[in-house]
Amino acid sequence: MTTAKRQHRRNYNDPGHAHELTFSCFGHYKLLDSDRSRGWLKESLEAARAEFEFDLWAYVFMPEHVHLIVWPRRKVYDIAEIRHAIKEPVARTAMMYLRKHRPDWLPKLTRRYGQREKQHFWLLGGGYDRNMVHPTKAYVV
């Protein structure tokens, strides 16, 4: 059996472009179905906005995924760093919570990589990112 080579999404960090970002919970589980987890996401988003100087034009938190439209104010930025700054604190906080209060969830979120195991809150990969160059039109890059 052959496995297809995983394609990586390219990021385009063009000044003046907004980015439509979408990322999903691991296994498409409804991990954002509680006020608690949505609160972690909100806090993480606010911290990332302050650190990376971007505006949040729109957002939708769904039970199993997130849609954001962000506009970096810096001329030089890395949308992958911004996305990581939003997602990583949520995953870290959620895993600490689950280990303490809901360890029954951990096997569902665990993947084995050789001899080691890792729990994931977010679906693997960067998600979806497309640049927006006009407020009413987005195009895929």
N, C-alpha and C positions, 0 to 999 in steps of 0.2 A: 504494500500500500504506500502510495506517495502522498506526502502532505504538501499542500500549497504553501508557497513562501508568503509569510505575512507581509502585507503592504503597510507601510507607515504613512500617515498623513503628513503632508508638508504644511508648515505654517508660513504665512506671508505676513510679515511684520511691517506693513506699509503705513507711514504716518498719515493721519487723517482718515484712516479706515476704521469703521466699527467692525466688531466681530460678533457673529451669531454663534454661540456655543451651545452645544447640547451634550450632556453626558448622562449615563444611566447607572443605576445601582447594579451590583453584581447579581448575576442570575435573574435579572429583572424582578428581583424581590421588591416588595413595597417597603423599603427601608426608610423612606421619607414620609411615611403615613402617620407619623406622630408629631405633635407639637414640639416634643423634645428634639427630635432629629432635625426638623425644619429650623428650630432655634439655633442649633449648632451650625447649620448651613448659613443662616442669616448672619451670625456672629463672624464666621469665617469670611464671608463675602465683604462685610464691613471692614475687617482687618486688612484684607487684600486690597480693597479700594484705597485705604489710607497709605499702605506701603507702596503700592505700584501706581498710584495716581491715575485711576481710570474712573470714568463715569458709568453708572449702571443705567442704561436707557430703558430696559424692560427685563422682566423676569417672570418665570412661571415655575413653581415648584410642584411637580406632580408626584404621586406616591412612589414611582419607580424611576423617575428621571427629572432632569432640570433643563430649562431653556433660559439662556441669558443673552442679552445684547449689551455688549460693553464697548466703550470707546476710550482707548488709552490716550491720555493727554500728553504723555512724553513723546518726543520725536523719535527716540530710540527705546524700544521695548521688545519684550519677548512674550508673545501670547501663551506659549507653553509654560513659562514661569508663572504667569498670572493664573492660568488654569490650575496649575499644581498648588499654588498658594490658596486657592479656593477649596480644592478637593481634599488635600492631605490632612488639614486639621480636623475636618469632619470625620474622615476615616479613622484617625488616631483616637479621637474622643469616643466615637461609636464603638470601636473595638474594646476600649477600656470599660465602657459601660456594659457591653455584652459579656465580657469575661466575668464581671462581678454579678450582674443581675440576670442575664439570660444565656448561660453557657450552652444551652441546648441549640442555639443558633449557630455556634461556631463551626460545626461540621458542614453546614450548608454553605458557608463562606470560605471554606478551606480548599486550597489547591496544593498538590504535592509537586515539588520541583526537585527531582532526584531524591536525596535524603532529607531535604528540608520541606517544611510546610509553611504556607503563608495564608493568612486570612485577608480577604478583600472586601471592602465596602462598595467600591466602584467597579463597574465593568472594566475589564482590561482594555487598554488602548486609550487614546486621548479623547475619544468621542468625536463629535462632529464640529467643524469650524469652517465657517465661510465668511469671507470678507464682504463688507457692505460699503459701497462707495457712494451711494446715493440714499437718502433717508427712506425712499419708498421702494428701492430695488436692491436685492442682494444677488450676488453671483457666486457660483462655486468656483473655487480656485484649486 
